[in-house]
Amino acid sequence: MAVELIPPLWKVPRVFRDRMGEQVGRQRSMAADGHLLLVLHAPPKPNENQRHGRFFWRDAEGLWTSKDRGTGLNALNKHLEDYEELIAALDRLEEKATSSGEYFAILEQLSPVQRAATNLHRVLQEAREQCPDIRELINLRDRAYGIERTAELLLAEVKNALDVAVAKRAEEQAASSHQMSVSSHRLNVLVAIFFPLATL
């Protein structure tokens, strides 16, 4: 039996259901007969390969409904807030990080979030172009752009900090190796002097 991703009680155009497979797939928008359906992804969690879909439907009367975020336009705002809060939490981790391991852990979590945010902005831009009469999409799209930009800047900061941490570690290892080399040379000199004397 096929999995019904769009809630059965939603009176959406048949074309929306026909275009949905058994998995969420990529983030996208669908428009038909005055209806708009947004298929979005929840913010990715660490070590999560499969994306969890969130569906937001605007009917021909202008009423927004979501599958798990409530009704009204606030449902979409909550979705955007989830991204903003997650990126802010990662930003705080970046401020406290000092080692390459900590920066790498942040990078692992931030990279998929940044990609998802980029696609979120793209979908809302597409929806705005498909439905130019839906004025609320302007603010949602602009807010999504802000989320995407913040994620991009944070990703660049983390990558730079990781590079610096790795370079600093390499310098420390090089200095340590040099010190060991100097100590080894001194030991060899002492052996070269005192071993013949001991032999005599």
C-alpha positions as CSV (number, residue, x, y, z in Angstrom):
1,M,0.0,0.0,0.0
2,A,1.4,3.4,-1.0
3,V,2.4,5.8,1.7
4,E,0.2,9.0,1.7
5,L,2.5,11.9,2.6
6,I,0.0,14.6,2.1
7,P,-2.7,14.4,4.9
8,P,-5.8,12.6,3.4
9,L,-8.2,15.2,4.8
10,W,-6.5,18.0,2.9
11,K,-8.6,19.0,-0.1
12,V,-5.7,19.7,-2.3
13,P,-5.8,19.5,-6.1
14,R,-5.3,15.9,-7.3
15,V,-2.1,16.9,-9.2
16,F,-0.4,17.5,-5.9
17,R,-0.9,14.0,-4.8
18,D,0.0,12.6,-8.2
19,R,3.3,14.4,-8.0
20,M,4.2,13.0,-4.6
21,G,6.1,9.7,-4.3
22,E,6.5,7.6,-1.2
23,Q,9.4,9.7,0.1
24,V,9.6,13.4,0.7
25,G,12.3,14.0,-1.9
26,R,13.8,17.4,-2.5
27,Q,12.3,20.7,-1.2
28,R,9.9,22.2,-3.7
29,S,6.7,24.1,-4.3
30,M,3.5,23.2,-6.3
31,A,0.8,25.5,-7.5
32,A,-2.5,24.7,-9.1
33,D,-6.0,26.1,-9.1
34,G,-5.2,28.8,-6.6
35,H,-3.6,26.4,-4.2
36,L,0.0,26.3,-3.1
37,L,1.8,23.4,-1.5
38,L,5.3,23.8,0.0
39,V,7.3,20.6,0.6
40,L,10.1,21.6,2.9
41,H,12.7,19.9,5.1
42,A,13.0,20.1,8.9
43,P,16.4,21.4,9.9
44,P,18.8,18.4,9.6
45,K,20.0,16.8,12.8
46,P,23.6,15.5,13.3
47,N,24.4,12.2,11.5
48,E,21.0,12.2,9.9
49,N,20.9,10.9,6.3
50,Q,17.2,11.0,5.6
51,R,15.3,14.3,5.6
52,H,12.0,14.8,7.4
53,G,9.4,16.6,5.3
54,R,7.2,19.4,6.5
55,F,4.1,20.2,4.3
56,F,2.5,23.6,4.2
57,W,-0.6,24.2,2.2
58,R,-2.4,27.4,1.3
59,D,-5.9,26.8,0.0
60,A,-7.7,28.9,-2.6
61,E,-9.2,31.0,0.2
62,G,-5.8,32.0,1.5
63,L,-5.8,29.8,4.6
64,W,-2.4,28.2,5.6
65,T,-2.3,24.8,7.1
66,S,0.6,22.5,8.0
67,K,1.0,18.9,8.7
68,D,2.7,19.2,12.1
69,R,3.2,22.9,12.8
70,G,-0.4,24.1,13.3
71,T,-2.5,26.4,11.2
72,G,-2.2,29.9,9.9
73,L,0.9,31.7,8.6
74,N,2.5,31.3,12.0
75,A,3.2,27.6,11.0
76,L,5.6,28.7,8.4
77,N,7.2,31.3,10.7
78,K,7.8,28.6,13.3
79,H,9.5,26.5,10.6
80,L,11.9,29.4,9.8
81,E,12.5,30.0,13.5
82,D,13.7,26.4,13.8
83,Y,16.5,27.2,11.3
84,E,17.3,30.5,13.0
85,E,17.6,28.9,16.4
86,L,19.7,26.0,15.2
87,I,22.1,28.3,13.3
88,A,22.3,30.6,16.4
89,A,23.2,27.6,18.6
90,L,25.9,26.6,16.2
91,D,27.3,30.1,16.2
92,R,27.6,30.0,19.9
93,L,29.5,26.7,19.7
94,E,31.8,28.3,17.1
95,E,32.6,31.1,19.5
96,K,33.6,28.7,22.3
97,A,35.5,26.2,20.0
98,T,39.3,26.1,20.3
99,S,40.4,22.8,18.8
100,S,40.3,21.5,15.3
101,G,38.1,18.6,16.6
102,E,35.5,21.0,17.9
103,Y,35.5,23.0,14.6
104,F,35.2,19.9,12.6
105,A,32.2,18.7,14.7
106,I,30.4,22.0,14.1
107,L,31.2,21.8,10.3
108,E,29.7,18.4,10.1
109,Q,26.4,19.7,11.5
110,L,26.4,23.1,9.8
111,S,27.1,21.9,6.2
112,P,23.8,20.1,5.7
113,V,21.9,22.9,7.5
114,Q,23.4,25.5,5.1
115,R,22.4,23.4,2.1
116,A,18.9,23.0,3.4
117,A,18.6,26.7,4.1
118,T,19.8,27.5,0.6
119,N,17.1,25.2,-0.9
120,L,14.5,26.7,1.5
121,H,15.2,30.1,0.1
122,R,15.1,28.8,-3.5
123,V,11.7,27.1,-2.9
124,L,10.1,30.3,-1.4
125,Q,11.5,32.3,-4.3
126,E,9.9,29.8,-6.8
127,A,6.6,30.0,-4.9
128,R,6.7,33.8,-5.0
129,E,7.2,33.6,-8.8
130,Q,4.4,31.0,-9.2
131,C,2.0,33.0,-7.0
132,P,2.8,36.7,-7.2
133,D,-0.5,37.6,-5.6
134,I,0.4,35.9,-2.3
135,R,2.0,38.9,-0.6
136,E,3.1,37.1,2.5
137,L,5.6,35.1,0.5
138,I,7.7,38.2,0.1
139,N,8.5,38.4,3.8
140,L,9.0,34.7,4.1
141,R,11.4,34.6,1.1
142,D,13.4,37.6,2.4
143,R,13.6,36.0,5.9
144,A,14.7,32.7,4.3
145,Y,17.4,34.6,2.4
146,G,18.7,36.0,5.7
147,I,18.8,32.5,7.1
148,E,20.7,31.3,4.1
149,R,23.2,34.2,4.3
150,T,23.8,33.8,8.0
151,A,24.5,30.1,7.5
152,E,26.9,30.8,4.6
153,L,28.9,33.3,6.7
154,L,29.0,31.0,9.7
155,L,30.2,28.2,7.5
156,A,33.0,30.4,6.1
157,E,34.0,31.4,9.6
158,V,34.1,27.8,10.8
159,K,36.2,26.7,7.8
160,N,38.7,29.5,8.4
161,A,38.9,28.8,12.1
162,L,39.5,25.1,11.3
163,D,42.2,26.0,8.8
164,V,43.9,28.2,11.5
165,A,43.6,25.5,14.1
166,V,45.1,22.9,11.8
167,A,47.9,25.2,10.8
168,K,48.7,26.0,14.4
169,R,48.7,22.4,15.3
170,A,51.1,21.7,12.4
171,E,53.4,24.4,13.6
172,E,53.4,23.0,17.1
173,Q,54.2,19.6,15.8
174,A,57.0,21.0,13.6
175,A,58.5,22.9,16.6
176,S,58.3,19.8,18.7
177,S,60.0,17.7,16.0
178,H,62.7,20.3,15.7
179,Q,63.3,20.3,19.4
180,M,63.5,16.5,19.4
181,S,66.0,16.7,16.5
182,V,68.2,19.2,18.4
183,S,68.1,17.1,21.5
184,S,69.0,13.9,19.5
185,H,71.9,15.7,17.9
186,R,73.3,16.8,21.2
187,L,73.0,13.3,22.5
188,N,74.8,12.0,19.5
189,V,77.6,14.5,20.0
190,L,78.0,13.5,23.7
191,V,78.1,9.8,22.7
192,A,80.7,10.6,20.0
193,I,82.9,12.3,22.6
194,F,82.6,10.1,25.6
195,F,82.3,6.7,24.0
196,P,85.9,6.7,22.8
197,L,87.1,7.9,26.2
198,A,85.1,5.2,27.9
199,T,86.7,2.6,25.5
200,L,90.2,3.9,26.3
